[in-house]
Amino acid sequence: TMEAVESVLDEAMAQEMFTSSVLHRISGIVSSQLMLDQMLGEIVGLAAQVTGCDACLVYLVEGESEFVLRASLVPHASDIGNLRIKIGEGVTGWVAEHQSPVALSSHAAGDPRSKIFPTLVEDTYEAFLSVPVVNRGRAIGVVNIHHREAHEHTPQEISILSFIGEQMGGAIAKSLLEEENARLAEETAEMKRQLEMRKSVERAKGILQRRHNMTEEEAYLRMRNESRRLRRPMKDLADAIILSEELTRKENGASLA
């Protein structure tokens, strides 16, 4: 009947408008200047909107062959940044390895590729959809969608979620690179601080050895004990000893003059 045809057309139009809205939002996220965690939060929210899921988890690559949980629709405070999956491990690792989505409409835990993590209640849910996040031919992440009850994933859900993984890949890869560069810069700064501390401590030890006729070990133990007593870092104590020595030398020099 005409009413049935109009109903189908209305539904098709609604789906098209919804898809267009989702694509527009993806474009906005990609072009934004969001921090990585904010971007992942947007992806989780968008995935939940598209699929009506009960849970969404996002894993990102760390190193060469490991993926770490970085975002979740349901709070996982102790697991974020800690729960790790190797490439090829579980369905998530399989999706990363093969760069291909997996849709399981029911009894997802029974899939031979599945790996159950005791801390993730999502692993006990019935339906599961997993898509890769890809950049330049490499899987840099995986988005997992969970439904408590059996759920037949529509071609639209799978294609939109896959599209999210494809489009977000570049932006996420850029953020991961910035994050890695910041980590390396902090490591370099920390190494420099440690080197400066060792140099100061060595110099201060030498001063104490000369002043008090101590062995190197005795000088170190005195500094360590004094550091603990004053509750000040060894570097501060060493710098104070060096400053005292320099002031004494200047005073002696002025006296001689």
C-alpha positions as CSV (number, residue, x, y, z in Angstrom):
1,T,0.0,0.0,0.0
2,M,1.0,3.6,-0.3
3,E,1.2,4.0,3.4
4,A,3.6,1.1,3.7
5,V,5.8,2.6,0.9
6,E,5.7,6.0,2.6
7,S,6.7,4.4,5.9
8,V,9.7,2.6,4.3
9,L,10.7,5.9,2.6
10,D,10.4,7.8,5.9
11,E,12.5,5.2,7.7
12,A,15.1,5.3,4.9
13,M,15.2,9.1,5.0
14,A,15.5,9.0,8.8
15,Q,18.4,6.6,8.6
16,E,20.1,8.7,5.9
17,M,19.7,11.8,8.1
18,F,21.1,9.9,11.1
19,T,24.1,8.6,9.1
20,S,24.7,12.1,7.8
21,S,24.6,13.5,11.3
22,V,27.1,10.9,12.5
23,L,29.5,11.5,9.7
24,H,29.3,15.3,10.4
25,R,30.1,14.6,14.0
26,I,33.1,12.4,13.1
27,S,34.4,15.1,10.8
28,G,34.1,17.6,13.7
29,I,36.0,15.3,16.0
30,V,38.8,14.7,13.5
31,S,39.3,18.4,12.7
32,S,39.1,19.4,16.4
33,Q,42.1,20.1,18.6
34,L,40.9,17.7,21.3
35,M,43.3,16.0,23.6
36,L,43.6,12.2,23.1
37,D,41.4,11.3,26.1
38,Q,38.7,13.8,25.1
39,M,38.8,12.4,21.5
40,L,38.4,8.8,22.8
41,G,35.5,10.0,25.0
42,E,33.8,11.4,21.9
43,I,34.3,8.1,20.0
44,V,32.8,6.1,22.9
45,G,29.8,8.4,23.0
46,L,29.3,8.3,19.3
47,A,29.6,4.5,19.2
48,A,27.0,4.2,21.9
49,Q,24.7,6.5,20.0
50,V,25.1,4.5,16.8
51,T,24.6,1.0,18.3
52,G,22.6,1.6,21.5
53,C,25.2,-0.6,23.2
54,D,25.5,-1.3,26.9
55,A,29.3,-0.9,26.9
56,C,32.1,0.4,24.7
57,L,35.8,-0.1,25.2
58,V,38.6,1.4,23.2
59,Y,42.1,-0.1,23.1
60,L,45.1,1.7,21.6
61,V,48.5,0.4,20.5
62,E,51.5,0.7,22.8
63,G,54.8,-0.5,21.6
64,E,55.0,-2.9,18.6
65,S,52.5,-5.6,19.5
66,E,50.5,-4.7,22.6
67,F,47.2,-2.9,23.0
68,V,46.1,-1.1,26.2
69,L,42.6,-0.2,27.4
70,R,42.4,3.6,27.1
71,A,38.6,4.5,27.2
72,S,35.4,2.9,28.4
73,L,31.7,3.8,28.5
74,V,31.4,2.0,31.8
75,P,34.0,3.3,34.4
76,H,37.0,1.1,34.6
77,A,39.4,3.3,36.7
78,S,41.8,0.5,37.7
79,D,41.9,-1.0,34.2
80,I,42.4,2.1,32.1
81,G,46.0,2.2,31.1
82,N,46.7,-1.1,32.7
83,L,44.7,-3.9,31.0
84,R,46.8,-5.1,28.0
85,I,46.1,-7.4,25.1
86,K,48.8,-8.7,22.7
87,I,48.2,-8.6,18.9
88,G,46.4,-11.9,18.0
89,E,45.2,-12.4,21.6
90,G,41.4,-12.7,22.0
91,V,38.9,-11.3,19.5
92,T,40.4,-7.9,20.1
93,G,43.9,-9.0,19.2
94,W,42.5,-10.9,16.2
95,V,40.7,-7.8,14.9
96,A,44.0,-5.8,15.3
97,E,46.0,-8.6,13.6
98,H,43.6,-9.0,10.6
99,Q,42.4,-5.4,10.5
100,S,38.9,-6.8,10.0
101,P,35.7,-6.3,12.0
102,V,34.1,-9.2,14.0
103,A,30.3,-9.2,14.8
104,L,29.0,-11.8,17.2
105,S,25.2,-11.5,17.8
106,S,25.0,-13.9,20.7
107,H,27.1,-16.1,23.1
108,A,30.2,-14.0,22.3
109,A,32.2,-15.5,25.1
110,G,31.8,-18.9,23.4
111,D,33.8,-17.8,20.3
112,P,37.0,-19.8,20.1
113,R,39.0,-16.6,19.8
114,S,37.6,-15.1,23.0
115,K,39.7,-14.3,26.0
116,I,37.9,-13.5,29.3
117,F,39.3,-10.8,31.5
118,P,37.9,-11.3,35.1
119,T,37.8,-7.5,35.7
120,L,35.7,-6.8,32.6
121,V,32.0,-7.6,33.2
122,E,31.6,-6.8,29.5
123,D,33.2,-10.1,28.6
124,T,30.1,-11.9,30.0
125,Y,27.7,-10.0,27.7
126,E,25.9,-11.8,24.9
127,A,26.7,-9.7,21.8
128,F,30.0,-8.2,20.7
129,L,31.2,-6.1,17.8
130,S,34.8,-5.2,17.3
131,V,36.3,-2.9,14.6
132,P,39.9,-1.8,14.0
133,V,41.2,1.7,14.1
134,V,43.6,1.9,11.2
135,N,46.3,4.4,10.2
136,R,48.6,4.0,7.1
137,G,47.9,0.3,6.8
138,R,48.5,-0.4,10.5
139,A,46.0,-1.2,13.3
140,I,46.6,1.4,16.0
141,G,43.5,0.6,18.0
142,V,40.3,-1.4,18.4
143,V,36.8,-0.3,19.3
144,N,34.7,-2.9,21.1
145,I,30.9,-2.7,21.4
146,H,29.0,-4.9,23.9
147,H,25.3,-5.7,24.3
148,R,24.1,-7.5,27.5
149,E,21.4,-9.3,25.4
150,A,21.6,-11.0,22.0
151,H,21.8,-8.3,19.3
152,E,21.9,-8.7,15.6
153,H,24.3,-6.0,14.4
154,T,22.9,-4.3,11.3
155,P,25.0,-3.6,8.2
156,Q,24.6,0.1,9.0
157,E,26.0,-0.3,12.5
158,I,29.0,-2.3,11.3
159,S,29.7,0.1,8.4
160,I,29.4,3.3,10.5
161,L,31.5,1.9,13.3
162,S,34.1,0.7,10.8
163,F,34.0,4.2,9.2
164,I,34.7,5.7,12.6
165,G,37.7,3.4,13.0
166,E,39.0,4.4,9.5
167,Q,38.4,8.1,9.9
168,M,39.7,8.5,13.4
169,G,42.9,6.6,12.7
170,G,44.9,9.6,11.5
171,A,43.8,11.9,14.3
172,I,44.5,9.3,17.0
173,A,47.9,8.4,15.5
174,K,48.8,12.1,15.6
175,S,47.8,12.3,19.3
176,L,49.6,9.1,20.1
177,L,52.8,10.5,18.5
178,E,52.4,13.7,20.5
179,E,51.9,11.7,23.6
180,E,55.0,9.6,22.9
181,N,57.1,12.7,22.2
182,A,55.9,14.3,25.5
183,R,56.8,11.0,27.3
184,L,60.3,10.9,25.7
185,A,60.8,14.6,26.5
186,E,59.9,13.9,30.1
187,E,62.2,10.9,30.2
188,T,65.1,13.0,28.8
189,A,64.4,15.8,31.3
190,E,64.3,13.2,34.1
191,M,67.6,11.7,32.9
192,K,69.1,15.2,32.9
193,R,67.9,15.8,36.5
194,Q,69.3,12.5,37.6
195,L,72.7,13.3,36.0
196,E,72.8,16.7,37.6
197,M,71.9,15.2,41.0
198,R,74.6,12.6,40.7
199,K,77.2,15.2,39.7
200,S,76.1,17.4,42.7
201,V,76.2,14.5,45.1
202,E,79.7,13.4,43.9
203,R,81.0,16.9,44.2
204,A,79.5,17.3,47.7
205,K,81.0,14.0,48.8
206,G,84.4,15.1,47.7
207,I,84.0,18.3,49.8
208,L,83.0,16.4,52.9
209,Q,85.9,13.9,52.4
210,R,88.4,16.8,52.3
211,R,86.9,18.8,55.1
212,H,86.4,15.9,57.6
213,N,89.0,13.4,56.4
214,M,86.2,10.9,55.5
215,T,86.0,7.9,53.2
216,E,83.7,8.2,50.2
217,E,81.2,5.8,51.9
218,E,81.3,7.8,55.2
219,A,80.6,11.0,53.3
220,Y,77.7,9.5,51.4
221,L,76.1,8.0,54.6
222,R,76.4,11.4,56.3
223,M,74.6,13.1,53.4
224,R,72.0,10.4,53.2
225,N,71.2,10.5,57.0
226,E,71.1,14.3,57.0
227,S,68.8,14.2,54.0
228,R,66.4,11.9,55.9
229,R,66.6,13.9,59.1
230,L,65.8,17.2,57.3
231,R,63.4,15.5,54.9
232,R,65.0,17.2,52.0
233,P,66.2,15.7,48.7
234,M,69.9,14.7,48.5
235,K,70.3,17.2,45.6
236,D,69.3,20.1,47.8
237,L,71.7,19.0,50.5
238,A,74.5,18.5,48.0
239,D,73.9,22.0,46.5
240,A,74.0,23.5,50.0
241,I,77.3,21.9,50.7
242,I,78.7,23.1,47.4
243,L,77.5,26.6,48.0
244,S,79.0,26.7,51.5
245,E,82.3,25.6,50.0
246,E,82.2,28.3,47.3
247,L,81.4,31.0,49.9
248,T,84.2,29.8,52.2
249,R,86.7,29.9,49.2
250,K,85.6,33.5,48.4
251,E,85.9,34.6,52.0
252,N,89.4,33.0,52.2
253,G,90.3,34.7,48.9
254,A,89.1,38.0,50.2
255,S,91.1,37.6,53.4
256,L,94.3,36.8,51.6
257,A,93.8,39.8,49.4
